[in-house]
Each structure stands twice: as C-alpha cells, then as structure tokens.
C-alpha cells in the first residue's frame, strides 16, 4: 500500500506541473482562435488539450477539472462537426473554462480519491504481494535423507510436505496437488517410477516438475526415470545445489510470463497512471504515444492486449484497430478502447472497428484491472483452442514448430545443451480405418497422444504433425537416451489394448525416427528432415521399431 501511495503522489505532482504548461498552451490557442476564427486546426488542437484534462483530472483527484475539460472537448467537437466560424462568444466560453480550471488548481490540495489500485492489483494477480511459497512434496523412505532434503529446501524458502512411501505420496497429492515433487527410488511399497506415472495420470498432474534422487546410478535407471515422466535424475549426494538449481529452473520455466500490454495514449499523465496501475497488477506495459509508430511497436512488442485511445493526433483509434483486424495473426488480440467519448455512437464505432470493450475515462483502477484480466483470460482460452489439435489435444503443427524453433534458437546460444527430436508414425492406421471405420482410427490416435502426454516430461514438446504423425522435442537427451526412451514408448503402445466394442480389440504399433540437434550445422528444417529420414529408415526395416539418424545415414 505504501509503495502505491508514494507512486501516486509522484504521478500527481507531475500531473500538476505538466498541467501548468498545458494551460499556457490553451491560453495561447484561445488568443490564436480570436485572431484566426476560421482555422479549424486551432479548434482541433484545443480539443486535444481539453481531452487530456478530461481523461486525467478525476484520476488525480480533480473531478471539476474533468468536468471543465469535457465541456471544452464537446464544445470543440460541435464547432468542428458543424464547420462553424468561431465567434467572440466562443472565445469567451473557452476563456471561462480556462479560468475555471486555473481556479481549481489554485485551490491547492486535490480532492481525496479512492483509487483502489492496491486491491485491484492483488485481485488481478490472485496472490499476496510477497508471492506464494513453493509447495514441495518430498518422498523418501530413508529418514536421514528425508530430514536433510527437507531442511535444505526449507532453507531455500519452500514449504515442504513429506511422505515415506508410494501410498503416502499419493495421499499427499490427493490432498493437494504440489508445485513440485522430489522423490527417491526404491520405496517400501514399490518403485518410485509408479508414483510418477500415477501423478502424471491425475488431473493437473502434468504440471508439477518431478525430480528423482537415488543411489541407483545405472543407465537404464536414468532412462526409466525419463520414461515415467520425471524431469530429471540425480544421484544421492550431500551437495544438493545442482538439484536445487534444476528445480528452480523448471519452476521458473513453468511460470507464465507476465502479460504484455501496449497502451496507445498520447496524454503523458493518463499514460503514466495506466502504467502505474497495470504494472502494480503484475503486467508488463509499453507506451505508444505516437500513432505513427504503432505498427512498429505492435510487431516488436507482440502485446497480449492493446489499450486504445480514440482521439489521437492525425488518426483515430478506430482506424488503428481496423488495421489490426486486417491481419490474421492478431485475430485473438484483445483491444480495449479507453477514451473520454462515452456516447452510444462511440461505443457502436468501437464495436464495428473490432474493439472488444469500451471504457470511459476517467476509469477507476478496479474496473480497469478487472476488464483487462477478463479479456486476457478469454484470449488465452481462444489461443489454447487454436494451438491445440481438437482430437488429440496436442500442439498443432504450427504451434509445435514455433516451440521447436525456440529450442533451436536457445541451443545456438547454448550449444552445450542437447535436444532430440522424435518423429512418430502409426503403422497401418489406414487399414484400421478401412476395417473398423475412422472413429476407431481416431481412438488409436487419442490412445497414443494420451500415452505421450503421460510418459513424457513437462519440459518436452509434443505435437500432431499430420494425420497419423507426431513430433516430440525432448530436451537435454543425447541420441542413445532418446532412442531408448522412444523404444520404451513403443513397447508401452504396442502393449495397449484398444477396445472397439462388441468384445473386439485392436492393437497398434508405431515407427519412430530420432535425431539430435547439431546447433552448428542444423536449422529447424534440417533437424526435422533428419528425424524424418530416420523414420523412413525405420519403416524400411519392417516398421514397429525405432531408428536413430546417425545410424540411418549409413543404411
């Protein structure tokens, strides 16, 4: 609360200081209008100055200045629409409004204003100002290791829950889904891998990062850990720094980036207030004060939402919005008009131009934050529908390739990190469709997609590349590890029994090609082509097998 009060006091001081300069501009424009009563550009400039006062007066505690500004703005609008020549009476009217505004500033302290910004910020983010603690579940049957791990992560500022068996871990997960899990193998009632598989099969269980710590250090143990859906495998040691660093990385990676908001606003006082309120609510905000730079800002910043003023120099917010709506890439981008124009015709124009909402200045922070939050959530939902395949719920071709492209760019910056791509093709799916119908073929596709989601790690990207082809990017795996993982997935899928009704069953297999990215010689297209050639080699070997790119190159 104190931080907001200090920020608001600074903004209000800047507003009062800037308003003095603005009043001087209005006074000069009134004089110019008396000399050139037929010049509409003078009236238009007067309108913009009154518009700024309308939008910012009340938010800084000067409600009467908003009233004076609104009267001046509307009076200018009438003169412009009717193309009237300014009379002596008009100039006197403007001078009277100017005198009233000066008197309000001369009174001294502004009226008390309940902005509600701190409460709105917390409501928009849904969390306390200090941020939530990490809820970590540790599962280990060794009392000494359990104590040491718990103490270590508590010192890292995490809240630790403990269990000593698979059943105890499942009970803890059923009580509340943890933010992360660190677990040991073996456990008294089975292998820890079983707990990971159960977690990944639970609603919401694909989200928490899972790290396995164990005294079993064999290669197959590490591959099995990856296969069950764990995000990392560490040997038990007295030094847990690497384990902690990996967990922090996964937690940060899973945390969504703050939403980006582009505010198109030429009034510096209004822009400063919007930025302060929205940044306090946890959003990233960029200001665009010059509409000529809007196209560049839109492309560079790639905002999640646009706050659009209507009255801008040289162009209207309606025209900028129509420009945005002509481009498919911005189809889901929310645009909220924020303007002093509250009349019905302004709302109709906002809707026709492609706006998603219309707020009238001065807008209170709770309403602003609530509107922004609702529009962003709706946009996020629409994007999820566009980026996920309707049948399998995996990434679409386009969305997957965007993810894969980001991995390529990252590995070119950090070539020491590995990344493997698997291209998977279901064997004989056309025969299944011909024999049992496309609905059964779809059931086979969904069965494989579900298996991939449950068996692969949170950090891995899984997409439906085409009709019966899937692509996977598994990070931090070498070729041998990726090939072993693909083999285990193949064995699991081949063992699945797919019920098709009337007591009939279908078994299916797939073929897979594996290629590890060489950041020095490969771009995304060459990486995908290498995995595709390896897949063709697997098909040529008789299907139902996995082939690595390094071997297929010599076949």
C-alpha positions, 0 to 999 in steps of 0.5 A: 500500500505504501509503495502505491501511495508514494507512486501516486503522489509522484504521478500527481505532482507531475500531473500538476506541473505538466498541467501548468504548461498545458494551460499556457498552451490553451491560453495561447490557442484561445488568443490564436482562435480570436485572431484566426476564427476560421482555422479549424486546426486551432479548434482541433488542437484545443480539443486535444488539450481539453481531452487530456484534462478530461481523461486525467483530472478525476484520476488525480483527484480533480473531478471539476477539472474533468468536468471543465475539460469535457465541456471544452472537448464537446464544445470543440467537437460541435464547432468542428462537426458543424464547420462553424466560424468561431465567434467572440462568444466562443472565445469567451466560453473557452476563456471561462473554462480556462479560468475555471480550471486555473481556479481549481488548481489554485485551490491547492490540495486535490480532492481525496480519491479512492483509487483502489489500485492496491486491491485491484492489483492483488485481485488481478494477480490472485496472490499476496504481494510477497508471492506464494511459497513453493509447495514441495512434496518430498518422498523418501523412505530413508529418514536421514535423507528425508530430514536433510532434503527437507531442511535444505529446501526449507532453507531455500524458502519452500514449504515442504510436505513429506511422505515415506512411501508410494501410498503416502505420496499419493495421499499427499497429492490427493490432498493437494496437488504440489508445485513440485515433487522430489522423490527417491527410488526404491520405496517400501511399497514399490518403485518410485517410477509408479508414483510418477506415472500415477501423478502424471495420470491425475488431473493437473498432474502434468504440471508439477516438475518431478525430480528423482534422487537415488543411489541407483546410478545405472543407465537404464535407471536414468532412462526409466526415470525419463520414461515415467515422466520425471524431469530429471535424475540425480544421484544421492549426494550431500551437495544438493545445489545442482538439484536445487538449481534444476528445480528452480529452473523448471519452476521458473520455466513453468511460470507464465510470463507476465502479460504484455500490454501496449497502451496507445495514449498520447496524454503523458499523465493518463499514460503514466497512471495506466502504467502505474496501475497495470504494472502494480497488477503484475503486467508488463506495459509499453507506451505508444504515444505516437500513432505513427509508430504503432505498427512498429511497436505492435510487431516488436512488442507482440502485446497480449492486449492493446489499450486504445485511445480514440482521439489521437493526433492525425488518426483515430483509434478506430482506424488503428484497430481496423488495421489490426483486424486486417491481419490474421495473426492478431485475430485473438488480440484483445483491444480495449478502447479507453477514451473520454467519448462515452456516447452510444455512437462511440461505443457502436464505432468501437464495436464495428472497428473490432474493439472488444470493450469500451471504457470511459475515462476517467476509469477507476483502477478496479474496473480497469484491472478487472476488464483487462484480466477478463479479456486476457483470460478469454484470449488465452482460452481462444489461443489454447483452442487454436494451438491445440489439435481438437482430437488429440489435444496436442500442439498443432503443427504450427504451434509445435514448430514455433516451440521447436524453433525456440529450442533451436534458437536457445541451443545456438546460444547454448550449444552445450545443451542437447535436444532430440527430436522424435518423429512418430508414425502409426503403422497401418492406421489406414487399414484400421480405418478401412476395417473398423471405420475412422472413429476407431482410427481416431481412438488409436490416435487419442490412445497414443497422444494420451500415452505421450502426454503421460510418459513424457516430461513437462519440459518436452514438446509434443505435437500432431504433425499430420494425420497419423504423425507426431513430433516430440522435442525432448530436451537435454537427451543425447541420441542413445537416451532418446532412442531408448526412451522412444523404444520404451514408448513403443513397447508401452503402445504396442502393449495397449489394448484398444477396445472397439466394442462388441468384445473386439480389440485392436492393437497398434504399433508405431515407427519412430525416427530420432535425431539430435540437434547439431546447433552448428550445422542444423536449422529447424528444417534440417533437424526435422528432415533428419528425424524424418529420414530416420523414420523412413529408415525405420519403416524400411526395416519392417516398421514397429521399431525405432531408428536413430539418424546417425545410424540411418545415414549409413543404411 
